[in-house]
Amino acid sequence: MTDFDVHRARAETPGCAEVVHLNNAGSSLPPARVTDTVVGYLREEALIGGYEQAAATVERMNGVYASAARLVGADPEDIALTDNATRSWQAVFYALPFAAGDRILTAKSEYASNVISFLQIAKRTGAVVEVVENDESGQLDVEDLKRRVDGDVKLIAVSHVPTQGGLVNPAEEIGAVAREAGIPFLLDACQSAGQIDLDVARLNCDALSVTGRKYLRGPRGTGFLYAHPRLRERVEPAMLDLHSASWTAPETYEVDPTAKMFEVWERDHAALHGLGAAIDYALEWGMPAIEARVAALAAKLRDALREIPGVRVHDQGVRQCGIVTFSVAETPSQEVKQRLAAAKINVSVTEATSAQFDFVERGLPPLVRSSVHYFNTEDDIALVVGEVAKLA
């Protein structure tokens, strides 16, 4: 961690002067250039008009596509800009055809929004939602996944990093299974983009959904979708408009062949320019350097929390990331959050409603979720550990 210029990172993040922000898995503090980009765009728009500003900044918007593509190792035509990761994910999921008996394979750690969509489609079509077992480390068991794959499996959909802990699911191995079987692989990278170095070719995913507000440090209400050409060739989006498709004659239309088939025409241009600034900022630091620092800070926090009597760390997996979840034996997690907030330390609480499969199986209480980023310091870690020790 000594080679990372944390002083610069903090100087370029105004919020660091106000709070100890350990809620980066919720919504991170933006660097000043992201805020300046959004506000600057809005000021220009207010002077010349919304349509006119959009027309004047076409090349800048094209640059956002190029930056998102670079972040995940894709081509710009494989990128759709959206308003969040869930909409990105849903755009692909609801475009896939399902029938009675079709099987959807997912992980025990899967996120609520995704599972609710699975259950809705199962209710509508008679498809079956099937949960793959975990291995001894608590991550998805790739061998169990292989055993379940057959001709009835129509989708493998997994969250790379679940919302409720530091686990990193073995996405590359999952993708290899899906690719060999010819099954679409939908990877939710909501929590991994911005803290883990991603490469869609290495991941072997057909689609990958990303949000701007979390580890990418972009504006809320932004996200993007990666969609491989092999996926785009086999689906038509559930909803289309005059941006995602062209009305070619009174009775005909043509769907955009690029990932823009999953976009809509009206969107927050200022926020998306801010997303581009956030991605460029991350790329300047370098994703391998970010990943190494975030993982090291999280490991330091886990180790320190484990030393406090009455505190239990709940993170699983062979590989772990910047999310650290814990509980305090004598203090409910909501009270821990409130007490930390009084000390100007931001954390969040994750509950069973976000991950029923996992919480129910492990018998988990609501958990304090403390999520570090590269602008956090060892002093931040010491401060939160000291405050938690007072509650144990």
N, C-alpha and C positions, 0 to 999 in steps of 0.2 A: 504493500500500500504506500510505501515511501515515494515511489516514482510518480504518483498521481498528484496533480496540482490542485489539491482540494481548496487552497486559499483562493485561487482564481475561480473555481466553481462556485464557491460561496459568495465571492464578491460580485459575481454575475447573476446571483439569485437573491433578489431583495428580501424575500421571505425568510431567509436564514437569519436576518437580524431581528426577526420578530418571534419566531417559534423554533422549537426542535421538532422538525417534521419527520415523523416516523409513520406516515400514512400514505406512502407512495404507491401502495397497491390499491389505494382508494382513488386519490387524485393528487398528483405530485405538485410541487412548487415549480412554476415555470421560470426559465431564465428570462432576464430582462428583454432579450432580443425577441422572444416569442410575443410577449405582451406588446412591445413596441411595434412589431409587425402587424398585429391585429388592429391596434389603435390607429396606426398610420394608414392602414387600408381604409378603415372606416372614415377617417378624416378626409381622405382623398375622395371617397365615394360620396360623402356629404357635399363636396364642392362641385363635382361634375356629373353625378347621377350614377345609379347602380348599374344599369346596363352599360353605360359608357366606361365606367371603371373596370368592369369585367372585360370589355373588349380591349381596353388599353393594357391589360395585364395578362393576356392570354399566354404569353411566353413564360411569365412567372408561374402561372398555374400549371403549365406543362412541366415546369421544373419540379413541382410537387410530386407529380407522377414519377418523374425520373428519380427523385430522392427516395420515395417509398420503394421503388423497384430495387434501387441499390441497397437499401437496408436489408432486404430479404433475398437478394440474389436473383431477381426476376427481370423481365423486360417490362418497359412502361405500359405496353398494351395489355399486360396481364394484371394491371392494377385498376381497381375501382375506388374512388374516393367516396366515403360515406359519412354518416353522422355518429356512428359508434360501432363497437365490435359486434354487439348483438345484432344490429341491422345487417352488418356484413355477413355474419353467420347465417341469419335467417334467409337472406337473399339466395344463398346456395341451398340450404336445407329444404326450403319450401319449393324450390325448383325441381327437386328430385322426385321421380314417380315411385310411389309405394303401393303395394296391393296386399291383400290378405295373405298371411304366412311369410311375408318378407321380414327379414330380421335386421335390426339395427344394433350394432355392438358398441358399447360405451364402457367407461371406467367407473369404478366405485367412488372415485373422487369427483365425479362430474358435477358441473355447476347447474344451479336451479333453472335458469332461463332455458338452457339447452334441453334439460330433461323434460321440462314442461312442454316444449315443442315436440319432443319424442312422443310423449304421452298423448298429446293432442292428435298427432298423425296416426298413432296406433288406434285411438278411439274412432277416428274417421275411416280408416282403411282396413283395419284388422292386422296391420303390421305388428311385429313383436319387438319390444325393447328388451335387450339381453345385456346383463352386466357382467363383464369379464372379471375374474377373480384377481386379487392382488397377490404378489409374491411375498416372500418373508420380510422384505424391506418396506412393504406398504405401497409400492408402485404397481402399475398395471403389469400383470403376469403375461409376458409375451408368449410363453409356451401355451398357456391356457387360451390365449387369443388364437394361436395357430390351430389348436384342436377344434375350435368352434367354427372356423371358416369353412363354408361350403357354398353351394350354388344359391342358397336362399338368403345369404347375407348380401344386403344391398347398400350398406353404409357402415363404415367405421368412423366414429366421431368421438374425439377425446379432447379434453382441455390439457394443454401442455403443462401449465402450472395451475393447479386448482386455487380457488379463492381462499381456502381455509388452511393453508399451510405452505411450508417451504419446499414441498415435494416437486421435483421435475420429472414428469412422466417420460418414459423412454421413446420419444416421438420418432426418432430415426428408425428404431427397430420395428415400431408399429407401422410406420410408412413402408418399410421393406416388405412386411407381410401383406399389406394392402395392395401394393404394386404388383407383387408376384401373383396374387389372386385376381387382379383386375377389378378390385372393389374400390369405389371412391373413398378417399380419406380426407375428412374435414377436421382440421386442426384449429382449435381455439387458442390463439396466442395472445389473448387479452392481457394476461399477466406476465407473459415472457418477453414480448416485444419491448425493447428499450432497456432490458436488463440482461438478456441472453442473446448471444450472437446467433442469428437465424439465417439459414440458407435453405430455400425451398427445394432445391435439387437434392441436398443431403437429407432433408426431412421426408422426401418422397410424398409430399401432400398434394392433393388435387386442389385444395382450397385452404386458405389461412386467413383468419379474421383478426383484426388489430384495432385497438382503441388508441386515441391520442392522449387522453388525460392521465394515464397511469405512468408507467416507467418511461414513456417517451417524453413526458413533461410538456405535452401540447395542450391546446385549449380543450375544455369540455365540449361535447357535441361534435367531435371529430373522430374519424377512424378511416381505415381502408381495408380492402379485401384483395387478396391475391387469388386469382382463378386461372388454373392451368388450361391451355388450349384444349387438351383432351376432355376436360370437364365441360368447357363452353360448347364443344361440338355436340354433346349429348343431351343438353338441357335447354329449356326455354324458361326464363324467369317467370315467377308466378304473377308478377305485375310489371307492366311496361308503360312507358310514356313516350313523348316525342323526342326524348333525349336517348333513351335506351333502344329505341326502334325508330324507323322512318316510315311514314305513311306514304307509300309509293303510288297508290291509286285508290279510288274510292273503296275498293273491296280488298286491298292487299296492304301488307306491311312487311318490313324486313328488320330483323333484330340485328343490332350492332354486333359484329363478330368479335370485338375486343371485350375486355372485362367491363367496359362501360355499359354493357347490357344489364349490369346489376345496379346502375346508378339511376338517379332521378334528376330532372333538369334543375329544379329549384333547390338551392343549398346555401349554406353560410360561407360565402367566398372569403370573407375576412378571416374566419376561423380556420378554413382550410389552408390559407396562406400561412397562418400561424403554425399549423401542423407541419407544413413544409419547413418552416424555420426550426421547429423542434427536432425534426428528423435530421436536418443538416447539422444542427448543434451536436446531436448524439454521434453522428458520423465523424465530426471533427475530433471528438474525444477518442473515437474508435471503440467499436463494440467489444472486442476482446478485452481491452483495458477496463471498460465499464463493468463487464461481467466479472472480471477478477476482483475488482475492488468491492463490488456489491456482495459477492459471495464471501469474501474475507470478513467484511464488517458484520454480516449476518452470523457467521460462525462465531465471531467474538461475542456477539450478543447472546447467542444460544449458550455458549460455554459459561458466561457470567451468570445468566439466569439460572442455570442448573445448580450453581453453587449456593443459591438462596434456599434455605429450608422452607418447605411448603409451596414452592413454585415448581410447576411441571411444564416442560416444553413438549409440544405435541407434534412437531414436524417429523415426517416420514420420508422414506426414499433413499436410494443409493446416492443420488445427486440432489443437492439442495440449493436453494437460491436465496433471494433477499427478503423473503417473507418469513417471519418468525412468530409462531403462535404459542401462547402459553396460558396457563390458568394459575390462580393463587388460591390455595386451599381455603383460607378463611375470608376471602373477599370476592364477591361476585364480579364478573368481568366488566359489567357496565359501571360499577363503582370504581374499579381500577381505572377505566378510561376517564371518568370524571375527575378522579384525584390527579391523574397525570395531566389532564387538561388545565387544572388549576396551577400546575407548575409549568405551563406553556409547552407541554409535550403532546403532540398529536399522535394518537393511535386510533384504531377502530375495534369493533367487536364483530366477530363472525359467528353465526348461529346455525342451527339445524335447518332452518328454512332456506339456506343457501346451498346446502349439500346434504340432503336427507340420507342418501345411501351411506355416506361416510360417517356422519354423526351418529346415526342409529346403530350401525354395526359396531363402532368403537365405544359407544356409550359416552360420547363427549358432552361436556357442559359447553355453554357459550365460551368462546375463546377470545382472549385479547390478541389482536393482530398488529404486530409492530413490523413495519416494512421499511427497510433502510434503502438509501440511495447513495450515489457516489459523493454527494455534497455533505453527507453526514460525517461526523468525526468520532474519534475514540472518546472525546469528551462527552459527546451526545450519548454514546453508549453507557458511559459511566454514570451520567445523570439519570437516565431512565432506570438503570439497574439500582441505583441508590434509592430512587423513589419507590420502586416496586418492593425493595427490601423493607421499607417502612410499613408496608401493607401485609406482609407475610406473617 
